[in-house]
Structures are given as structure tokens and as C-alpha cells.
Amino acid sequence: MAKCSKCSRDAIVYIRYNGQYLCRYHFIEFVERRFKRELRRQLRIRGHIRIAVGVSGGKDSMTLLRLLLDVLGERRDVEIFAVLIDEGIAGYRDKARIIAEKAFTEWGVEYYVGELHKIVGYTVDYAASVDKELNPCTYCGVFRRHAINRMAREHDADVIAMGHNLDDVAQTFLMNIMTGDVRRTVRTGPHIFVQEGLIPRIYPLMRIPENEIFLYAMLRGIPFYHGECPYASEGDRAFYRDVIYRREQMRPGTRHAMVNYYEKVKKCLIKCYPPEKLVPCEICGEPTSSEERICQKCKLVERLRSIERSRVP
């Protein structure tokens, strides 16, 4: 059995992109050191601050919450609370929600649950059942972003911490390139500017690969739901995930290179594409950059209503 590159203990994992074998102790240290470094880089604490943590019940968000509590939980100038959005995906979110809420109670975390059917009037399951043309992931993404921003703002959050890992960020960057969406690249977190009505987001796990977060959560006994969303295979992200995975297998370090490139390019793009002016949505009042002054959430809600009207005999 291979030995840890830093001590004489037996290694439990081989990190291909840096050539290190690590034991349990040094692997945990390896993850936590990168988390702390990224947190310091993205979060500037000046005075009292409230951090909303977007928690789904999966490994990434549960690990993020646990790490934030470990690192900042004892500080008097920092308040941490969780926001869980229930999209109404039967057999998936309900199971993850049970695990998450139990952990919130055991960890003594202030938390709030937002149900999409109450916030926007529809669940993702319903949208998927009536709209056979638009991908369910589109509804889910837009509705979730709207819900978590609204709830975080209503509970006086200064920043939203999301559990996006290295793989997530690399996939999003590649998707934006393939669709030619420059402005989306600029808008994508972690945010380096603040716009009125929108709570800025940070991604403290963005330098840590998905498989390492999974192993870290297992080693630390962090509870999480391991099931996959039933709509995951229908989205474009599944394709880009496979592309990046295969390239990473061929060339370890590809994901890190992509994310490093993304951050450098983003700083340049902001100079050419400064933040768009936001105006209140004429329907719900939430901020939007749409020329029609109608936010994307309200457009999707109207799409569903239109489908419903067309079904009335």
C-alpha cells in the first residue's frame, strides 16, 4: 500500500493532478486549507455580516455549511443561516430535505425553507409534466435563483454562499463558451460587484473537485443525500460534465486550468461588458436586466399559464 507523501501513514487517496498520495489526516487538511484560502479571497468581513448558505441536502452544500460553521461559527461578527429551496421534485428533494433539516437541528443552525409552489406558484415536477418542449432544468435554475435571492434578502443576508465545486464552475464556463453567452459569463459567480436587489454570491468550494468533496464528507461523517435528480440527464450540463471528465482523465489538472482561465477572462470581460442596469420587474418587482422589464421567472410563469389556458376546452 502506498504511503502518504507527507508522513509515514498509509495513503487513502491519490491526487492525480499534483501527484500526491495522502493519508486521512493530510487529505482533510488539504481540503480545508484550500477552502479557507478561497473563503479569505472571496469574503471580506468588515463589521457585522450575515451569510446565507444555499443548502440542498447534497454533499457539496452540506460540506460547505459544516466548513463555514467550523471556520466562522464562533465569530461574534458573523451570523450563518441556511436557506433550503424545495423545488417540488418528488422522491428527490423530499428525501434530501429530511436529511438537511435534521442536520440543521443537530448543528444548531438557523434555517429557512422556501417551497417553489408557494413562491412562484409551480413545482418543477409540474412544469416538467406540462411543458414538453422546455428542459425542466431551465425552470429549476431560474426559479431556484429567484427564490434563494428573495429569501436571503428577506432575512437580511449580506452574501450568499453556494456549494459550487471545481467541476460545477468548469462546466458552467464551458457551457457559456459553447453558447457564446458573454454576459452570462460576466454575471456568473463568484460575484465581484454588487447590484441593487441582488445578493452577491461566493463559491468557497470552487477550487475543490467534486470527488474530493464526496470523500471529505464521508471521512468527516457529514450527512448528505446521495441521490441524483431525475431530470439531471435531460440537461445540457450532463454533456459538458462528460466532456470535462474525459479530458481530465487524459490531462489531470484540466479543470483547474479552466477555472483559472475563467477568472482571468472574467476580469477582462467586465471592462468591456460592465454590469447591466437593473430595473424592477413590472410583474413581481424583482430586479431584472430585461428590456421588456419582465424577469425570466415571470416569463416562465406566464409560459406555464399559457399552456394551462390552451388546455382549457
KEBA-828838 format. One record per residue (C-alpha): residue number from 1; residue in one letter; x, y, z. Coordinates in Angstrom, 2 decimals, decimal comma. Layout:
BEGIN
num/residu/east/north/up
NUM/a/X/Y/Z .
...
// end
This chain:
BEGIN
num/residu/east/north/up
1/m/0,00/0,00/0,00 .
2/a/1,27/3,46/-0,92 .
3/k/2,38/5,77/1,87 .
4/c/1,30/9,37/2,37 .
5/s/3,58/11,85/0,61 .
6/k/3,73/13,94/3,81 .
7/c/4,09/11,28/6,52 .
8/s/4,53/7,55/7,06 .
9/r/0,81/6,73/7,33 .
10/d/-0,99/4,62/4,73 .
11/a/-2,44/6,73/1,92 .
12/i/-6,19/6,63/1,27 .
13/v/-6,22/8,68/-1,93 .
14/y/-4,01/9,60/-4,86 .
15/i/-4,36/13,18/-6,15 .
16/r/-3,56/12,76/-9,85 .
17/y/-3,26/16,45/-10,72 .
18/n/-0,47/17,07/-8,20 .
19/g/1,00/13,58/-7,87 .
20/q/0,47/13,27/-4,11 .
21/y/-0,63/10,29/-2,03 .
22/l/-2,44/11,47/1,09 .
23/c/-3,49/9,80/4,33 .
24/r/-6,78/10,60/6,01 .
25/y/-5,29/13,36/8,16 .
26/h/-3,44/15,13/5,36 .
27/f/-6,31/14,77/2,89 .
28/i/-8,69/16,51/5,31 .
29/e/-6,06/19,19/5,85 .
30/f/-5,61/19,52/2,06 .
31/v/-9,34/20,18/1,55 .
32/e/-9,69/22,57/4,49 .
33/r/-6,63/24,60/3,55 .
34/r/-7,99/25,29/0,06 .
35/f/-11,42/26,11/1,46 .
36/k/-10,00/28,65/3,91 .
37/r/-7,81/30,23/1,26 .
38/e/-10,72/30,62/-1,16 .
39/l/-13,01/31,92/1,58 .
40/r/-10,48/34,61/2,51 .
41/r/-10,10/35,55/-1,16 .
42/q/-13,81/35,92/-1,80 .
43/l/-15,20/37,14/1,52 .
44/r/-14,20/40,44/3,09 .
45/i/-15,60/40,78/6,60 .
46/r/-15,87/44,42/7,58 .
47/g/-18,19/44,76/10,52 .
48/h/-21,14/42,50/11,24 .
49/i/-22,15/40,18/8,39 .
50/r/-24,95/37,67/7,75 .
51/i/-24,14/34,75/5,45 .
52/a/-26,97/32,81/3,82 .
53/v/-25,85/29,32/2,82 .
54/g/-27,76/27,73/-0,05 .
55/v/-28,31/24,16/1,14 .
56/s/-29,88/21,39/-0,91 .
57/g/-29,00/18,42/1,29 .
58/g/-26,38/17,14/-1,15 .
59/k/-22,69/16,58/-0,38 .
60/d/-21,46/19,96/-1,63 .
61/s/-23,85/22,24/0,23 .
62/m/-23,77/20,17/3,43 .
63/t/-19,97/20,19/3,39 .
64/l/-19,97/23,93/2,74 .
65/l/-22,25/24,60/5,68 .
66/r/-20,20/22,39/8,02 .
67/l/-16,94/24,09/6,98 .
68/l/-18,39/27,59/7,38 .
69/l/-19,62/26,69/10,85 .
70/d/-16,20/25,26/11,74 .
71/v/-14,28/28,29/10,46 .
72/l/-16,62/31,22/11,21 .
73/g/-19,21/29,79/13,58 .
74/e/-17,61/31,18/16,75 .
75/r/-17,12/34,70/15,47 .
76/r/-19,40/37,30/17,03 .
77/d/-19,37/39,45/13,91 .
78/v/-20,63/36,65/11,67 .
79/e/-24,09/35,08/11,53 .
80/i/-24,66/31,98/9,40 .
81/f/-28,06/30,68/8,38 .
82/a/-29,22/28,13/5,84 .
83/v/-31,75/28,54/3,03 .
84/l/-33,22/25,39/1,53 .
85/i/-35,35/25,63/-1,61 .
86/d/-37,80/22,78/-2,12 .
87/e/-38,41/22,59/-5,86 .
88/g/-41,13/20,00/-5,52 .
89/i/-39,25/17,11/-7,13 .
90/a/-40,87/14,00/-5,68 .
91/g/-38,58/11,22/-4,49 .
92/y/-35,55/13,52/-4,60 .
93/r/-35,84/16,84/-2,83 .
94/d/-38,15/15,49/-0,15 .
95/k/-35,53/12,90/0,84 .
96/a/-32,68/15,42/0,80 .
97/r/-34,78/17,89/2,79 .
98/i/-35,26/15,42/5,65 .
99/i/-31,50/14,89/5,95 .
100/a/-30,75/18,61/5,75 .
101/e/-33,34/19,69/8,31 .
102/k/-32,16/17,04/10,76 .
103/a/-28,58/18,34/10,42 .
104/f/-29,73/21,95/10,87 .
105/t/-31,32/20,99/14,17 .
106/e/-28,35/18,95/15,37 .
107/w/-25,87/21,66/14,39 .
108/g/-27,98/24,44/15,90 .
109/v/-28,29/26,32/12,61 .
110/e/-30,88/29,00/11,91 .
111/y/-32,64/27,96/8,72 .
112/y/-35,49/28,79/6,37 .
113/v/-37,26/26,59/3,84 .
114/g/-38,81/28,01/0,69 .
115/e/-41,20/25,90/-1,35 .
116/l/-41,44/26,80/-5,04 .
117/h/-45,14/26,10/-5,24 .
118/k/-45,66/28,87/-2,67 .
119/i/-43,01/31,27/-4,01 .
120/v/-43,64/31,07/-7,76 .
121/g/-46,86/29,07/-7,87 .
122/y/-45,46/25,95/-9,51 .
123/t/-43,21/22,98/-8,77 .
124/v/-40,54/21,71/-11,12 .
125/d/-42,40/18,39/-11,37 .
126/y/-45,48/20,22/-12,59 .
127/a/-43,53/22,30/-15,11 .
128/a/-41,89/19,14/-16,45 .
129/s/-45,24/17,41/-16,78 .
130/v/-46,99/20,14/-18,79 .
131/d/-44,13/21,66/-20,82 .
132/k/-42,64/19,02/-23,09 .
133/e/-40,52/21,49/-25,06 .
134/l/-38,51/23,38/-22,44 .
135/n/-36,00/21,49/-20,33 .
136/p/-37,02/21,10/-16,66 .
137/c/-33,55/22,31/-15,65 .
138/t/-34,39/25,71/-17,13 .
139/y/-37,39/26,07/-14,85 .
140/c/-35,45/24,75/-11,88 .
141/g/-32,46/27,05/-12,36 .
142/v/-34,47/30,22/-12,87 .
143/f/-36,98/29,51/-10,11 .
144/r/-34,28/28,50/-7,61 .
145/r/-32,17/31,61/-8,26 .
146/h/-35,21/33,81/-7,81 .
147/a/-36,28/32,03/-4,61 .
148/i/-32,92/31,93/-2,87 .
149/n/-32,13/35,57/-3,67 .
150/r/-35,54/36,69/-2,40 .
151/m/-35,32/34,64/0,78 .
152/a/-31,75/35,69/1,51 .
153/r/-32,70/39,34/1,07 .
154/e/-35,82/38,99/3,24 .
155/h/-33,65/37,59/6,04 .
156/d/-31,05/40,38/5,77 .
157/a/-28,22/38,38/4,20 .
158/d/-25,15/40,30/3,07 .
159/v/-23,84/37,44/0,96 .
160/i/-24,98/34,03/-0,27 .
161/a/-22,53/31,12/-0,05 .
162/m/-23,17/28,41/-2,64 .
163/g/-21,68/24,91/-2,78 .
164/h/-20,42/25,07/-6,38 .
165/n/-17,35/22,85/-6,71 .
166/l/-14,49/22,86/-9,22 .
167/d/-16,40/20,65/-11,66 .
168/d/-19,51/22,85/-11,50 .
169/v/-17,59/26,05/-12,28 .
170/a/-15,62/24,45/-15,14 .
171/q/-18,83/23,06/-16,66 .
172/t/-20,62/26,40/-16,44 .
173/f/-17,71/28,20/-18,08 .
174/l/-17,61/25,70/-20,95 .
175/m/-21,39/25,94/-21,41 .
176/n/-21,16/29,74/-21,67 .
177/i/-18,38/29,47/-24,23 .
178/m/-20,31/26,98/-26,35 .
179/t/-23,43/29,16/-26,34 .
180/g/-21,46/32,36/-26,87 .
181/d/-23,08/33,94/-23,81 .
182/v/-20,55/36,58/-22,79 .
183/r/-22,84/38,46/-20,44 .
184/r/-23,73/35,29/-18,58 .
185/t/-20,02/34,65/-18,10 .
186/v/-19,72/38,09/-16,50 .
187/r/-22,80/37,55/-14,31 .
188/t/-21,79/34,10/-13,09 .
189/g/-20,42/33,90/-9,54 .
190/p/-18,42/34,32/-7,55 .
191/h/-19,56/37,93/-7,84 .
192/i/-17,00/40,71/-7,69 .
193/f/-19,54/43,53/-7,86 .
194/v/-22,81/44,24/-6,09 .
195/q/-26,07/45,15/-7,84 .
196/e/-29,06/46,58/-6,03 .
197/g/-31,62/43,92/-5,19 .
198/l/-29,26/41,02/-5,85 .
199/i/-27,31/39,43/-3,00 .
200/p/-23,72/38,71/-4,14 .
201/r/-22,67/35,07/-4,17 .
202/i/-19,45/33,38/-3,15 .
203/y/-18,23/29,88/-4,05 .
204/p/-15,74/28,82/-1,33 .
205/l/-15,52/25,25/-2,73 .
206/m/-14,75/26,26/-6,30 .
207/r/-11,13/25,01/-6,19 .
208/i/-12,05/21,57/-4,85 .
209/p/-13,06/18,72/-7,20 .
210/e/-16,41/17,02/-6,70 .
211/n/-14,92/13,62/-5,89 .
212/e/-12,73/15,14/-3,16 .
213/i/-15,73/16,82/-1,53 .
214/f/-17,50/13,47/-1,56 .
215/l/-14,55/11,75/0,14 .
216/y/-14,15/14,59/2,64 .
217/a/-17,83/14,40/3,62 .
218/m/-17,57/10,64/4,08 .
219/l/-14,43/10,89/6,21 .
220/r/-15,91/13,59/8,43 .
221/g/-19,27/11,89/8,76 .
222/i/-21,16/14,82/7,25 .
223/p/-24,71/13,68/6,45 .
224/f/-25,93/14,19/2,89 .
225/y/-28,34/12,77/0,33 .
226/h/-26,53/10,93/-2,45 .
227/g/-29,40/10,51/-4,93 .
228/e/-29,36/12,13/-8,36 .
229/c/-32,03/14,49/-9,61 .
230/p/-34,35/12,60/-12,01 .
231/y/-34,03/15,43/-14,55 .
232/a/-30,21/15,61/-14,47 .
233/s/-29,72/13,50/-17,60 .
234/e/-32,03/15,77/-19,61 .
235/g/-29,96/18,93/-19,18 .
236/d/-27,03/20,21/-21,24 .
237/r/-24,79/20,07/-18,17 .
238/a/-24,63/16,26/-18,38 .
239/f/-22,94/16,55/-21,79 .
240/y/-20,37/19,10/-20,62 .
241/r/-19,72/17,10/-17,46 .
242/d/-18,78/14,12/-19,61 .
243/v/-16,55/16,19/-21,89 .
244/i/-14,59/17,67/-18,99 .
245/y/-14,38/14,33/-17,17 .
246/r/-12,85/12,61/-20,19 .
247/r/-10,38/15,43/-20,72 .
248/e/-9,43/15,39/-17,02 .
249/q/-8,71/11,68/-17,29 .
250/m/-6,41/12,34/-20,22 .
251/r/-4,84/15,50/-18,80 .
252/p/-5,06/15,81/-14,99 .
253/g/-5,41/19,44/-13,96 .
254/t/-7,71/20,40/-16,84 .
255/r/-10,50/21,57/-14,51 .
256/h/-8,14/23,78/-12,51 .
257/a/-6,74/25,29/-15,70 .
258/m/-10,24/26,06/-16,97 .
259/v/-11,32/27,75/-13,73 .
260/n/-8,10/29,78/-13,53 .
261/y/-8,62/30,87/-17,12 .
262/y/-12,26/31,69/-16,42 .
263/e/-11,38/34,04/-13,57 .
264/k/-8,75/35,87/-15,63 .
265/v/-11,04/36,21/-18,63 .
266/k/-13,92/37,36/-16,47 .
267/k/-11,93/40,32/-15,13 .
268/c/-11,18/41,40/-18,70 .
269/l/-14,73/40,89/-19,92 .
270/i/-16,17/43,06/-17,15 .
271/k/-14,29/46,03/-18,59 .
272/c/-15,99/45,51/-21,97 .
273/y/-19,31/44,33/-20,58 .
274/p/-19,94/46,25/-17,35 .
275/p/-22,83/45,19/-15,12 .
276/e/-26,18/45,72/-16,81 .
277/k/-28,54/48,28/-15,33 .
278/l/-31,25/46,53/-13,37 .
279/v/-34,86/47,66/-13,20 .
280/p/-37,78/46,29/-11,16 .
281/c/-39,79/43,61/-12,91 .
282/e/-43,20/45,07/-13,80 .
283/i/-44,91/41,92/-12,50 .
284/c/-43,09/40,85/-9,33 .
285/g/-40,79/43,78/-8,61 .
286/e/-37,61/41,69/-8,54 .
287/p/-34,55/43,15/-10,33 .
288/t/-34,09/42,31/-13,99 .
289/s/-31,95/43,47/-16,92 .
290/s/-34,63/42,54/-19,46 .
291/e/-35,53/45,26/-21,95 .
292/e/-39,17/44,20/-21,61 .
293/r/-38,87/44,86/-17,86 .
294/i/-40,16/41,35/-17,20 .
295/c/-37,85/38,99/-15,29 .
296/q/-37,11/35,48/-16,51 .
297/k/-39,04/33,92/-13,65 .
298/c/-42,20/35,79/-14,60 .
299/k/-41,72/34,89/-18,26 .
300/l/-41,59/31,20/-17,36 .
301/v/-44,61/31,52/-15,08 .
302/e/-46,54/33,14/-17,92 .
303/r/-45,41/30,34/-20,25 .
304/l/-46,92/27,77/-17,89 .
305/r/-50,11/29,77/-17,57 .
306/s/-50,35/29,99/-21,34 .
307/i/-50,02/26,20/-21,59 .
308/e/-52,75/25,83/-18,98 .
309/r/-55,06/28,19/-20,89 .
310/s/-54,52/26,29/-24,11 .
311/r/-55,65/23,08/-22,40 .
312/v/-58,98/24,53/-21,28 .
313/p/-61,72/23,19/-23,60 .
// end
